Amino acid sequence: MKIEKEIGDDHQATLKVEFSQDVLESYRRSAARKIAGRGKIPGFRPGKAPYEIILRNYGEAAINEEAVDLLVEKEYQAILKEAEINPGASGTLESVDGLEPPRLTFRVPLAPEIDLGRYHEIRLPYEWMAPAEKDVERALDDLRRMYATTETVEREAQTGDHVLLDVKSDEAGLTRSGYATLIHAEPRETEWPFAGFSANLVGMKAGDIKRINHTFAADHEIAELQGKPVELDVTVKTVRSLTLPEVDDDFAKSTGLGETVAALREAVAKQVEARSKAAYDDEYFVKLIEAVKQQATIKYAPQALEHETHHVLEDLGRRLAQQGMDLPTYYKVRNTDAERFLEEEAKPVARKRLERALILEELIRREHIEIDREELDAEFNSTVNDLSVQGVDFGRIRGGRQGQQRVAEALATESASRLMTRRALDVLKEIATGVYKPKPEPTAETAESAEKPADEHGDEHA
């Protein structure tokens, strides 16, 4: 077997493999027996006819085709080994260039390669600050609004009112009928369609119509709206005033967050702090991983990106299904089509996800990051508890015990992945803030010690 290997810029290997004529002839004989075993040749039991008879009945082309299939099936792993190829996915047989001697060309996607470079020198200060008291008060007010009573009023809308309205625009995705919103005292990033939108409703009453002009930010999350000026025609349908409950012990009990006002405030403060820290961490680690990526070398075949893009579309499809929408409808709402969405939105997201995962996997390997059984059990139990709170009944999983076992294994895998990701991010943070101390690489001596049964250590722990 002779092999010519060429590594392309797309991180795929082209292997031109030439076999001896004897090898092909051996597979021709095997192919003939296999073909004969699937059919009947008069005068012979299935698979027992001589080669020449099988050749005459089925033809040389059919035997050669089957022989090549058998050759690839049996020899492919040996080809990869001899060519010193570490595949990242299944290869393809691109061509068969003659059979005397047989010459086959394979295209093989290579396993990703990641060089993190001098990542230990990256510095990014972690500057999260605990939320101010006003943030806690705002959260408490939001909680009060959840328990508020409302009534329709004929007056003009004012801050704190609920307004039901229709929004129309020539821009796709900015038209809604029967949209309910609260008029906030200050702009909120969570407001639709833009922060500060509700302030435009102050002074309007049922039946009023108003045109609102707005130019979206250049970095808006929806690419089609970035830096774009739009006109929104708003029609107010109803205005409802809110009567907020008093913050007392009875209110605290009704929320389930505490028995007293003090306990309620403490619980709300913890929630606000957790949300604030989570939001800061999301932004911090995006910047940190981007800093690692800028000086890293990451190579992967296009099939890896295609695979991750498929997962992106699957995830989006599941989220849309929960909202009663499918992908084709979503494309229409976004004024796009499947091909354009794939190239402009799905693939960029997939690329970020893939490269982030590869960076973290390499970091875990380089820094010898591990998790112990107790940590995994705690994470698994937390996941199960969260799902139970959401109403998942594990006792009603299809498939009985086997079904429950499969779900448990999937949750354990997910828990381990989530835990390892958090550990890797923590290590990156320690590196970026200059406090990380690398774990020493395991030596043969420490590995041997770790593998010894507990009773081989004598009285050391007695």
VEXMAR-734530 format. One record per residue: residue in one letter; x, y negated, z negated of N, C-alpha, C in turn. Coordinates in pm, whole numbers, padded with zeros to 5 digits, always signed. Example, Ala and Ser with C-alpha at 12.3 -4.5 7.8 and 13.67 -1.06 7.14 Angstrom:
A+01319+00569-00780+01230+00450-00780+01320+00330-00780S+01285+00225-00708+01367+00106-00714+01290-00003-00787
END
This chain:
M+00084+00120+00000+00000+00000+00000+00088-00125+00000K+00066-00212+00098+00139-00338+00108+00042-00453+00081I+00086-00551+00001-00002-00662-00038+00067-00795-00011E-00004-00884+00060+00039-01023+00074-00056-01108-00010K+00002-01188-00098-00080-01268-00191-00060-01416-00165E-00171-01490-00165-00166-01635-00149-00266-01699-00245I-00218-01793-00327-00304-01862-00423-00346-01995-00363G-00477-02017-00350-00528-02139-00290-00547-02251-00390D-00568-02372-00338-00593-02488-00424-00722-02474-00503D-00812-02388-00456-00940-02369-00526-00929-02263-00635H-00808-02225-00674-00783-02128-00781-00842-01991-00747Q-00828-01955-00619-00866-01821-00575-00748-01759-00503A-00738-01628-00515-00630-01555-00449-00682-01487-00323T-00606-01500-00217-00634-01424-00095-00535-01309-00089L-00587-01188-00085-00503-01069-00083-00523-00996+00049K-00415-00984+00124-00418-00906+00248-00350-00773+00219V-00430-00668+00223-00384-00536+00178-00382-00440+00296E-00268-00374+00314-00255-00273+00421-00232-00137+00358F-00316-00040+00398-00304+00097+00347-00244+00186+00456S-00190+00298+00413-00138+00394+00511-00255+00467+00577Q-00229+00520+00696-00336+00590+00767-00381+00714+00691D-00290+00776+00617-00325+00896+00538-00429+00863+00432V-00417+00746+00370-00512+00707+00266-00652+00694+00325L-00662+00625+00439-00793+00608+00501-00850+00743+00544E-00764+00828+00596-00812+00959+00641-00871+01038+00526S-00808+01029+00409-00860+01097+00290-00999+01045+00254Y-01015+00913+00263-01146+00855+00230-01248+00884+00340R-01203+00903+00464-01295+00943+00571-01357+01079+00538R-01273+01170+00490-01322+01304+00456-01423+01296+00343S-01390+01215+00241-01484+01199+00129-01613+01134+00175A-01600+01034+00265-01718+00964+00315-01807+01060+00394A-01745+01146+00475-01823+01241+00553-01902+01334+00463R-01837+01385+00359-01909+01473+00265-02025+01400+00199K-02003+01274+00163-02107+01196+00097-02225+01173+00191I-02195+01139+00315-02301+01115+00413-02380+01243+00439A-02306+01354+00456-02372+01482+00484-02459+01526+00367G-02419+01488+00245-02497+01526+00127-02629+01454+00119R-02641+01343+00193-02767+01266+00189-02865+01312+00298G-02819+01393+00393-02906+01435+00502-02896+01585+00526K-02956+01628+00636-02957+01769+00671-02896+01790+00809I-02805+01886+00814-02746+01926+00942-02787+02071+00966P-02856+02100+01074-02904+02237+01099-02792+02340+01089G-02822+02445+01013-02726+02555+00999-02630+02540+00883F-02637+02428+00811-02544+02406+00699-02619+02356+00577R-02573+02398+00459-02628+02343+00336-02580+02198+00321P-02657+02113+00248-02619+01971+00231-02476+01956+00181G-02395+01880+00254-02258+01852+00212-02158+01960+00247K-02200+02069+00314-02110+02181+00341-02067+02192+00488A-02117+02104+00571-02080+02112+00713-01935+02069+00734P-01865+02124+00831-01727+02082+00861-01722+01936+00903Y-01605+01877+00887-01588+01734+00916-01624+01702+01061E-01580+01787+01154-01603+01760+01295-01753+01760+01327I-01828+01847+01259-01974+01854+01282-02040+01727+01228I-01998+01685+01111-02054+01562+01050-02022+01442+01138L-01897+01438+01190-01857+01328+01277-01944+01323+01401R-01973+01442+01458-02053+01448+01580-02198+01405+01554N-02249+01436+01435-02388+01406+01403-02410+01261+01361Y-02314+01203+01289-02336+01068+01233-02254+00959+01300G-02151+00997+01368-02072+00899+01441-01957+00842+01358E-01853+00802+01429-01731+00753+01364-01755+00622+01289A-01841+00535+01343-01864+00403+01281-01925+00418+01142A-02024+00508+01128-02089+00528+00998-01990+00583+00896I-01907+00677+00940-01808+00736+00848-01704+00633+00807N-01658+00553+00905-01559+00450+00872-01614+00347+00773E-01738+00307+00794-01800+00209+00704-01809+00265+00562E-01852+00390+00551-01862+00453+00418-01723+00472+00359A-01623+00504+00442-01486+00525+00395-01429+00397+00336V-01453+00284+00403-01404+00155+00353-01470+00122+00219D-01601+00148+00209-01670+00124+00081-01608+00207-00031L-01580+00333-00004-01518+00419-00105-01378+00373-00139L-01303+00333-00037-01165+00286-00059-01165+00164-00151V-01253+00068-00124-01260-00053-00207-01300-00017-00350E-01400+00070-00361-01447+00109-00494-01337+00173-00577K-01259+00261-00515-01158+00337-00588-01025+00263-00604E-00989+00177-00509-00856+00118-00507-00851-00027-00557Y-00967-00091-00576-00968-00235-00603-00891-00270-00731Q-00914-00197-00838-00844-00227-00963-00693-00209-00949A-00652-00106-00874-00508-00085-00850-00449-00200-00769I-00528-00253-00675-00483-00367-00595-00458-00488-00684L-00554-00516-00774-00539-00631-00864-00417-00614-00954K-00397-00492-01002-00284-00467-01092-00151-00485-01021E-00141-00429-00901-00015-00441-00828+00012-00585-00786A-00096-00660-00757-00079-00800-00715-00066-00894-00834E-00075-00837-00954-00066-00915-01078-00170-01028-01079I-00295-00987-01055-00407-01080-01051-00493-01063-01176N-00523-01175-01242-00616-01175-01354-00746-01238-01305P-00845-01157-01267-00965-01212-01203-01055-01284-01303G-01122-01387-01254-01220-01457-01337-01361-01414-01307A-01380-01347-01194-01511-01297-01154-01488-01192-01045S-01596-01131-01001-01583-01027-00898-01531-01088-00768G-01440-01015-00704-01388-01059-00576-01478-01013-00462T-01447-01057-00343-01525-01019-00225-01431-00967-00116L-01480-00870-00042-01407-00820+00075-01446-00910+00191E-01351-00990+00240-01382-01088+00343-01374-01032+00484S-01282-00941+00505-01271-00887+00641-01197-00754+00639V-01225-00675+00743-01151-00551+00769-01090-00567+00907D-00958-00586+00908-00888-00617+01033-00822-00491+01088G-00903-00408+01151-00849-00287+01211-00842-00173+01110L-00839-00053+01161-00834+00066+01076-00715+00154+01108E-00629+00111+01197-00511+00193+01231-00387+00106+01236P-00324+00075+01123-00364+00115+00987-00474+00024+00932P-00542+00065+00824-00648-00017+00766-00591-00141+00697R-00643-00260+00736-00597-00385+00675-00721-00461+00623L-00723-00484+00492-00839-00546+00426-00797-00679+00364T-00885-00777+00373-00859-00908+00311-00962-00934+00202F-00913-00961+00081-00999-00989-00034-00984-01135-00076R-01092-01191-00126-01086-01323-00191-01126-01302-00337V-01036-01339-00429-01058-01311-00571-01050-01440-00652P-01158-01480-00719-01151-01596-00809-01065-01563-00930L-00973-01651-00963-00882-01626-01075-00944-01671-01207A-00899-01609-01314-00944-01650-01447-00896-01794-01472P-00974-01873-01544-00934-02011-01571-00798-02018-01640E-00724-02123-01610-00595-02148-01675-00600-02287-01736I-00561-02297-01862-00568-02425-01934-00435-02452-02003D-00380-02567-01974-00261-02616-02046-00304-02745-02117L-00310-02742-02249-00358-02856-02326-00255-02969-02334G-00136-02946-02285-00036-03052-02288+00004-03087-02431R+00038-03213-02453+00085-03257-02585-00033-03309-02667Y-00129-03220-02689-00252-03261-02757-00230-03295-02904H-00121-03245-02961-00093-03277-03102-00057-03425-03122E-00027-03493-03011+00011-03634-03021-00109-03728-03004I-00226-03672-02974-00346-03756-02955-00391-03811-03090R-00423-03939-03091-00472-04004-03214-00601-04079-03183L-00701-04059-03267-00828-04128-03256-00886-04140-03397P-00882-04260-03456-00929-04276-03594-01077-04241-03609Y-01110-04181-03721-01249-04146-03751-01301-04253-03846E-01394-04337-03797-01433-04458-03870-01582-04463-03901W-01642-04348-03923-01785-04348-03958-01806-04416-04092M-01911-04496-04101-01947-04563-04226-02089-04524-04265A-02111-04507-04394-02243-04470-04443-02344-04578-04407P-02469-04539-04375-02571-04637-04338-02596-04738-04450A-02637-04860-04411-02670-04964-04508-02807-04939-04568E-02837-05009-04675-02966-04994-04743-03081-05027-04648K-03060-05125-04558-03167-05163-04465-03204-05047-04373D-03106-04959-04343-03135-04843-04259-03224-04743-04333V-03200-04730-04462-03283-04642-04544-03425-04700-04552E-03434-04831-04569-03566-04896-04578-03642-04879-04446R-03569-04891-04334-03634-04874-04205-03688-04732-04192A-03610-04633-04235-03654-04494-04229-03775-04471-04319L-03774-04537-04434-03886-04524-04527-04011-04586-04466D-03995-04698-04397-04109-04761-04330-04163-04670-04219D-04071-04607-04144-04115-04513-04040-04195-04399-04101L-04151-04352-04216-04222-04246-04285-04361-04292-04329R-04368-04415-04378-04499-04470-04417-04593-04477-04297R-04539-04512-04180-04623-04522-04061-04679-04386-04021M-04603-04281-04049-04651-04147-04018-04774-04113-04100Y-04785-04171-04218-04897-04143-04308-04997-04259-04311A-04982-04353-04219-05069-04471-04218-05206-04438-04160T-05303-04521-04194-05436-04514-04132-05444-04626-04029T-05519-04602-03922-05529-04702-03816-05675-04734-03785E-05696-04853-03733-05830-04891-03686-05815-04985-03567T-05909-04971-03473-05906-05055-03353-05944-05198-03389V-05869-05294-03336-05896-05436-03362-05910-05509-03229E-05981-05619-03231-06004-05698-03109-05903-05811-03094R-05824-05835-03193-05728-05945-03191-05609-05911-03102E-05521-06012-03088-05397-05993-03012-05301-05903-03089A-05223-05826-03014-05128-05734-03077-05017-05810-03148Q-04970-05752-03258-04860-05812-03333-04766-05701-03381T-04654-05744-03432-04554-05647-03478-04616-05551-03579G-04589-05423-03559-04641-05321-03649-04767-05254-03597D-04827-05306-03490-04949-05246-03434-04914-05130-03340H-05012-05040-03325-05005-04937-03223-05081-04987-03101V-05023-04969-02983-05086-05016-02860-05094-04901-02761L-05214-04883-02702-05233-04784-02596-05237-04860-02464L-05157-04820-02367-05146-04898-02244-05117-04810-02124D-05134-04867-02007-05094-04805-01880-04974-04883-01826V-04878-04811-01776-04759-04873-01717-04746-04825-01574K-04733-04920-01480-04718-04886-01340-04592-04952-01284S-04524-04880-01198-04403-04933-01135-04380-04861-01004D-04315-04929-00910-04277-04866-00784-04162-04768-00804E-04093-04781-00916-03979-04695-00945-04027-04563-01005A-03985-04451-00947-04028-04320-00995-03987-04299-01139G-04078-04238-01215-04049-04207-01354-04086-04317-01450L-04131-04432-01400-04165-04545-01489-04315-04576-01486T-04394-04480-01445-04540-04496-01446-04600-04397-01545R-04677-04449-01638-04745-04364-01737-04885-04419-01762S-04977-04326-01781-05114-04363-01812-05147-04319-01954G-05209-04408-02031-05244-04375-02169-05123-04357-02257Y-05024-04442-02238-04901-04434-02317-04917-04513-02447A-04889-04447-02559-04902-04511-02690-04765-04549-02743T-04754-04671-02796-04627-04715-02852-04650-04803-02973L-04551-04811-03057-04553-04898-03175-04472-05023-03143I-04522-05138-03182-04447-05262-03161-04347-05277-03275H-04221-05262-03243-04115-05266-03344-04071-05410-03372A-04025-05429-03494-03975-05562-03532-03841-05590-03465E-03763-05483-03440-03633-05496-03375-03624-05393-03263P-03544-05419-03161-03528-05321-03052-03478-05187-03105R-03534-05081-03052-03491-04945-03087-03440-04875-02961E-03327-04806-02975-03271-04734-02861-03364-04624-02813T-03452-04577-02903-03543-04468-02868-03668-04516-02794E-03685-04646-02778-03804-04698-02710-03804-04660-02562W-03922-04631-02510-03938-04610-02367-04010-04731-02310P-03975-04777-02191-03868-04726-02103-03732-04790-02130F-03729-04889-02222-03600-04949-02257-03611-05010-02397A-03498-05025-02463-03495-05083-02597-03549-05226-02592G-03645-05257-02681-03703-05391-02685-03829-05405-02601F-03870-05296-02535-03989-05303-02450-04113-05345-02529S-04132-05288-02648-04257-05312-02722-04275-05459-02762A-04165-05533-02776-04175-05675-02814-04251-05755-02709N-04252-05708-02585-04324-05777-02478-04475-05767-02492L-04522-05680-02582-04665-05659-02598-04727-05751-02702V-04644-05819-02779-04695-05912-02881-04778-06021-02812G-04897-06046-02865-04984-06150-02809-05083-06098-02706M-05070-05971-02665-05164-05915-02569-05280-05847-02643K-05396-05845-02583-05510-05776-02642-05573-05685-02538A-05669-05604-02578-05731-05507-02489-05780-05575-02362G-05743-05519-02247-05783-05573-02117-05680-05664-02054D-05583-05710-02132-05480-05800-02079-05385-05724-01986I-05339-05795-01882-05242-05739-01787-05119-05830-01785K-05001-05768-01780-04878-05847-01783-04771-05779-01698R-04694-05858-01626-04581-05804-01550-04453-05830-01629I-04379-05721-01654-04254-05729-01730-04138-05700-01635N-04042-05788-01631-03921-05770-01550-03805-05727-01639H-03731-05629-01592-03618-05579-01672-03510-05524-01580T-03386-05550-01615-03273-05492-01543-03203-05391-01633F-03195-05267-01588-03136-05162-01669-02983-05176-01675A-02927-05127-01783-02782-05135-01804-02708-05055-01697A-02586-05096-01671-02506-05029-01567-02471-04885-01604D-02474-04854-01735-02441-04718-01779-02565-04643-01826H-02682-04680-01777-02806-04614-01818-02797-04465-01790E-02862-04383-01876-02850-04238-01866-02910-04182-01736I-03006-04253-01676-03063-04210-01549-02991-04283-01436A-02921-04207-01354-02835-04266-01251-02911-04359-01158E-03035-04321-01121-03113-04402-01027-03149-04540-01081L-03143-04557-01214-03183-04684-01274-03065-04771-01316Q-02945-04721-01301-02827-04794-01349-02813-04928-01278G-02818-05037-01358-02802-05172-01305-02916-05219-01217K-03029-05150-01222-03138-05180-01129-03243-05270-01193P-03286-05379-01123-03397-05462-01172-03530-05396-01132V-03626-05394-01226-03755-05332-01199-03868-05423-01247E-03986-05401-01190-04106-05470-01235-04203-05367-01291L-04255-05394-01410-04350-05305-01475-04481-05379-01495D-04589-05326-01441-04721-05383-01461-04788-05311-01577V-04814-05385-01685-04866-05326-01809-05010-05371-01830T-05099-05274-01858-05238-05302-01892-05268-05247-02031V-05304-05334-02125-05335-05291-02261-05476-05235-02265K-05490-05115-02321-05622-05051-02330-05683-05071-02468T-05605-05048-02574-05654-05070-02710-05539-05116-02798V-05574-05190-02903-05479-05231-03007-05532-05177-03139R-05445-05111-03212-05486-05055-03341-05390-05105-03449S-05446-05154-03556-05364-05200-03668-05337-05083-03763L-05228-05093-03834-05190-04989-03929-05204-05039-04071T-05255-04952-04158-05257-04979-04302-05160-04880-04365L-05048-04931-04412-04942-04844-04465-04971-04807-04609P-04940-04683-04649-04959-04642-04789-04855-04708-04878E-04891-04728-05003-04796-04780-05101-04692-04675-05133V-04570-04721-05157-04463-04628-05193-04470-04604-05343D-04538-04497-05381-04550-04461-05522-04530-04310-05535D-04543-04260-05656-04518-04118-05679-04615-04030-05601D-04741-04074-05586-04838-03995-05510-04796-03984-05363F-04747-04095-05308-04700-04092-05170-04580-03999-05156A-04488-04007-05253-04370-03921-05250-04410-03774-05247K-04507-03737-05331-04553-03597-05336-04617-03556-05204S-04692-03649-05142-04762-03614-05018-04666-03585-04904T-04546-03642-04909-04448-03618-04802-04376-03485-04819G-04378-03430-04941-04306-03307-04968-04157-03326-04986L-04113-03453-04995-03969-03481-05007-03927-03510-05151G-04022-03515-05241-03987-03543-05380-04111-03565-05464E-04092-03557-05595-04203-03576-05687-04215-03721-05732T-04110-03798-05712-04109-03938-05756-04055-04025-05644V-04074-04157-05661-04022-04251-05563-03870-04241-05554A-03806-04225-05669-03660-04214-05670-03612-04092-05592A-03682-03979-05612-03645-03857-05539-03670-03873-05390L-03781-03940-05355-03812-03965-05214-03703-04049-05149R-03662-04158-05215-03559-04245-05160-03427-04169-05142E-03396-04085-05238-03272-04008-05229-03277-03912-05110A-03393-03846-05090-03407-03753-04978-03400-03826-04845V-03468-03940-04835-03466-04018-04712-03324-04068-04683A-03255-04114-04789-03117-04162-04771-03027-04052-04717K-03045-03929-04766-02964-03817-04718-02995-03787-04571Q-03123-03794-04534-03160-03771-04395-03099-03876-04303V-03107-04002-04346-03052-04111-04265-02901-04094-04250E-02836-04059-04359-02691-04040-04354-02654-03925-04262A-02730-03814-04270-02700-03698-04186-02719-03733-04038R-02827-03805-04006-02850-03844-03866-02743-03940-03817S-02705-04034-03903-02602-04131-03865-02469-04062-03838K-02433-03970-03926-02306-03900-03911-02308-03810-03787A-02422-03743-03763-02433-03657-03646-02419-03738-03517A-02483-03855-03514-02475-03941-03395-02332-03989-03374Y-02264-04028-03483-02126-04075-03471-02036-03961-03426D-02057-03842-03485-01975-03727-03448-01990-03692-03301D-02114-03697-03251-02135-03667-03109-02051-03759-03021E-02057-03888-03050-01981-03984-02971-01831-03968-02992Y-01791-03944-03115-01649-03930-03148-01587-03811-03075F-01654-03696-03080-01596-03576-03021-01601-03579-02868V-01698-03649-02811-01697-03669-02666-01571-03745-02626K-01541-03852-02699-01420-03931-02670-01293-03848-02694L-01294-03770-02801-01175-03693-02835-01146-03585-02732I-01249-03512-02692-01230-03407-02592-01191-03469-02458E-01246-03586-02428-01207-03654-02305-01059-03692-02309A-01011-03733-02427-00869-03768-02442-00781-03645-02421V-00826-03530-02472-00752-03406-02450-00752-03371-02302K-00868-03384-02239-00882-03346-02099-00796-03433-02008Q-00781-03561-02041-00705-03653-01958-00560-03611-01942Q-00504-03545-02044-00364-03506-02032-00346-03354-02027A-00457-03284-02007-00452-03138-01993-00455-03100-01845T-00418-02976-01817-00430-02920-01683-00528-02805-01690I-00639-02818-01616-00744-02716-01620-00770-02668-01478K-00757-02538-01459-00782-02479-01329-00889-02371-01342Y-00985-02374-01251-01087-02268-01247-01143-02259-01106A-01191-02142-01072-01246-02118-00939-01387-02179-00928P-01432-02208-00807-01566-02268-00790-01678-02181-00844Q-01656-02049-00849-01760-01961-00902-01789-01990-01048A-01686-02032-01125-01707-02065-01265-01800-02185-01279L-01782-02284-01193-01869-02402-01197-02010-02366-01152E-02020-02282-01050-02153-02239-01003-02228-02164-01113H-02156-02080-01186-02217-02004-01295-02269-02099-01403E-02189-02199-01441-02230-02293-01545-02345-02382-01495T-02342-02418-01368-02451-02498-01312-02583-02422-01318H-02576-02293-01292-02696-02209-01304-02753-02215-01445H-02663-02211-01544-02709-02219-01684-02770-02356-01714V-02714-02462-01658-02770-02596-01678-02913-02603-01626L-02935-02549-01507-03069-02550-01449-03165-02461-01528E-03114-02349-01578-03198-02262-01662-03241-02334-01789D-03146-02401-01854-03177-02475-01977-03279-02584-01950L-03261-02658-01841-03355-02764-01806-03493-02705-01779G-03496-02594-01707-03623-02529-01676-03699-02488-01801R-03626-02436-01901-03691-02395-02027-03748-02517-02100R-03672-02626-02104-03720-02746-02173-03842-02805-02103L-03839-02804-01970-03953-02857-01894-04077-02770-01915A-04056-02637-01921-04169-02545-01941-04239-02573-02073Q-04162-02612-02175-04222-02646-02304-04308-02771-02295Q-04283-02852-02193-04362-02974-02172-04468-02956-02064G-04484-02831-02018-04583-02804-01916-04544-02850-01778M-04414-02855-01748-04365-02903-01618-04266-02802-01562D-04256-02795-01429-04156-02709-01366-04055-02796-01291L-03950-02731-01241-03842-02806-01175-03889-02881-01049P-03967-02819-00960-04011-02894-00841-04088-03022-00878T-04174-03013-00981-04248-03132-01024-04152-03236-01081Y-04053-03189-01156-03954-03279-01215-03877-03353-01106Y-03842-03281-00998-03771-03345-00887-03857-03456-00825K-03986-03431-00812-04075-03533-00753-04083-03656-00843V-04096-03633-00976-04102-03744-01070-03975-03827-01064R-03861-03761-01045-03732-03828-01040-03699-03881-00900N-03791-03862-00805-03770-03907-00668-03641-03848-00609T-03627-03717-00625-03508-03649-00574-03551-03513-00521D-03456-03431-00480-03486-03294-00437-03385-03201-00502A-03405-03071-00483-03322-02972-00552-03174-02987-00516E-03144-03006-00387-03004-03015-00344-02936-03140-00399R-03005-03252-00393-02947-03377-00443-02929-03372-00595F-03029-03320-00664-03019-03309-00810-02903-03218-00850L-02888-03109-00775-02780-03014-00804-02644-03082-00795E-02622-03157-00688-02492-03218-00664-02466-03339-00753E-02568-03423-00773-02548-03550-00842-02565-03542-00993E-02641-03445-01041-02668-03441-01184-02633-03307-01250A-02680-03197-01192-02656-03067-01257-02508-03031-01259K-02440-03045-01145-02299-03007-01139-02210-03092-01230P-02228-03226-01233-02146-03305-01327-02165-03262-01473V-02289-03231-01511-02314-03184-01648-02247-03049-01669A-02260-02961-01570-02199-02828-01581-02047-02838-01591R-01988-02930-01513-01842-02946-01517-01796-02989-01657K-01868-03084-01717-01832-03128-01851-01844-03014-01951R-01955-02938-01942-01976-02827-02034-01868-02721-02017L-01837-02688-01892-01738-02584-01865-01601-02625-01916E-01559-02747-01885-01425-02790-01926-01415-02808-02076R-01523-02854-02139-01525-02863-02285-01507-02724-02346A-01581-02625-02292-01573-02488-02345-01432-02431-02326L-01372-02455-02210-01237-02403-02184-01134-02467-02276I-01149-02597-02301-01057-02666-02391-01068-02609-02532L-01191-02590-02580-01210-02539-02716-01163-02395-02728E-01187-02314-02624-01140-02175-02627-00988-02169-02636E-00921-02253-02558-00775-02255-02561-00724-02309-02694L-00792-02407-02750-00754-02460-02881-00766-02353-02988I-00875-02278-02984-00895-02169-03080-00782-02068-03069R-00742-02036-02946-00632-01940-02927-00500-01997-02975R-00472-02123-02937-00343-02182-02971-00326-02204-03121E-00435-02240-03188-00427-02273-03331-00466-02157-03422H-00490-02038-03360-00522-01917-03438-00641-01941-03531I-00745-02003-03477-00863-02034-03558-00947-01908-03575E-00986-01881-03697-01065-01763-03728-01178-01799-03823I-01278-01711-03830-01385-01726-03928-01396-01595-04005D-01432-01605-04133-01444-01483-04212-01590-01437-04219R-01608-01321-04275-01741-01259-04278-01841-01342-04358E-01797-01398-04469-01888-01477-04552-01940-01599-04477E-01851-01666-04404-01894-01783-04326-01995-01743-04219L-01968-01631-04152-02057-01586-04046-02193-01547-04103D-02193-01478-04217-02320-01440-04280-02401-01563-04318A-02334-01664-04372-02403-01787-04413-02463-01858-04291E-02387-01865-04183-02436-01929-04061-02552-01850-04001F-02541-01718-04003-02648-01633-03950-02776-01651-04030N-02764-01650-04163-02881-01666-04248-02944-01804-04229S-02860-01905-04210-02912-02040-04186-02991-02045-04055T-02940-01978-03951-03009-01974-03822-03143-01904-03835V-03144-01791-03905-03269-01716-03924-03370-01799-04003N-03323-01866-04108-03414-01949-04189-03474-02062-04106D-03390-02126-04024-03439-02236-03939-03546-02186-03843L-03523-02068-03783-03622-02013-03690-03751-01975-03762S-03737-01925-03885-03855-01889-03963-03939-02012-03995V-03870-02122-04030-03941-02248-04058-04016-02295-03934Q-03958-02269-03815-04022-02309-03690-04136-02217-03650G-04159-02113-03731-04273-02025-03705-04240-01895-03635V-04111-01863-03618-04074-01737-03553-04094-01623-03651D-04174-01523-03609-04202-01406-03692-04119-01290-03639F-04010-01259-03708-03920-01154-03662-03985-01016-03671G-04088-01003-03754-04157-00875-03766-04243-00842-03645R-04267-00942-03558-04353-00919-03442-04274-00915-03311I-04144-00900-03321-04061-00892-03201-04087-00761-03129R-04103-00768-02998-04130-00649-02920-04013-00552-02925G-04046-00423-02915-03941-00321-02910-03909-00259-03044G-03986-00294-03147-03963-00234-03278-03826-00265-03334R-03768-00165-03398-03636-00184-03461-03528-00214-03359Q-03536-00149-03244-03434-00175-03142-03443-00319-03092G-03566-00368-03075-03584-00507-03033-03532-00603-03138Q-03561-00575-03263-03513-00659-03372-03361-00656-03380Q-03303-00537-03354-03157-00524-03358-03092-00608-03247R-03153-00606-03127-03099-00685-03016-03105-00834-03047V-03218-00877-03107-03231-01018-03143-03129-01055-03250A-03111-00965-03349-03014-00992-03456-02873-01003-03401E-02838-00917-03305-02704-00922-03245-02685-01051-03166A-02791-01092-03095-02783-01218-03018-02767-01337-03110L-02840-01337-03222-02829-01448-03318-02692-01449-03385A-02637-01329-03412-02504-01322-03473-02398-01376-03377T-02411-01343-03248-02317-01394-03148-02327-01546-03138E-02451-01595-03135-02472-01740-03127-02417-01810-03250S-02439-01750-03368-02390-01809-03493-02238-01814-03494A-02174-01706-03449-02028-01702-03446-01974-01807-03350S-02037-01821-03233-01993-01920-03135-02007-02061-03190R-02120-02088-03254-02144-02222-03309-02043-02252-03421L-02015-02152-03503-01921-02170-03615-01780-02193-03563M-01739-02117-03461-01606-02134-03405-01592-02271-03339T-01698-02316-03273-01695-02448-03210-01677-02556-03315R-01752-02548-03424-01738-02647-03530-01598-02645-03589R-01543-02525-03608-01409-02514-03665-01306-02575-03570A-01322-02550-03440-01228-02606-03343-01238-02758-03339L-01359-02812-03346-01377-02957-03348-01316-03018-03474D-01330-02949-03586-01269-02997-03710-01117-03004-03697V-01060-02901-03632-00915-02899-03612-00873-03016-03523L-00948-03040-03416-00917-03152-03328-00923-03284-03403K-01023-03297-03488-01038-03420-03567-00918-03438-03661E-00875-03329-03724-00760-03337-03815-00634-03375-03737I-00620-03320-03616-00506-03356-03533-00511-03504-03496A-00628-03550-03453-00643-03688-03407-00626-03789-03519T-00654-03748-03642-00640-03839-03756-00508-03819-03829G-00422-03729-03776-00287-03713-03830-00275-03637-03959V-00374-03554-03993-00368-03481-04121-00357-03331-04102Y-00355-03284-03977-00358-03140-03953-00222-03076-03977K-00223-02961-04043-00103-02882-04063-00123-02750-03989P-00048-02726-03883-00067-02604-03803-00052-02478-03887K-00139-02382-03856-00131-02252-03922-00014-02176-03863P+00071-02114-03946+00185-02039-03891+00137-01921-03807E+00209-01897-03698+00173-01785-03611+00194-01654-03685P+00102-01557-03667+00118-01429-03735+00242-01356-03687T+00318-01301-03780+00437-01224-03745+00402-01076-03752A+00491-00994-03700+00469-00849-03703+00456-00800-03847E+00534-00864-03938+00532-00823-04078+00398-00855-04144T+00347-00978-04119+00219-01015-04180+00105-00937-04118A+00115-00909-03989+00010-00831-03923+00004-00691-03980E+00124-00630-04003+00131-00495-04060+00072-00495-04200S+00102-00598-04278+00051-00608-04415-00100-00621-04415A-00153-00699-04319-00298-00720-04314-00372-00594-04277E-00304-00503-04203-00369-00380-04159-00366-00271-04264K-00287-00285-04369-00276-00181-04469-00404-00170-04551P-00450-00049-04582-00566-00034-04670-00536-00091-04807A-00639-00130-04879-00622-00194-05009-00547-00104-05107D-00569+00030-05102-00508+00118-05203-00361+00141-05176E-00306+00091-05063-00163+00110-05035-00079+00002-05100H-00143-00095-05167-00068-00205-05229-00035-00175-05373G-00054-00050-05414-00017-00010-05548-00091-00085-05655D-00017-00128-05759-00077-00197-05873-00068-00347-05861E-00046-00396-05741-00022-00539-05723-00138-00623-05776H-00261-00576-05755-00379-00653-05797-00443-00594-05923A-00374-00504-05988-00433-00438-06106-00441-00534-06223
END
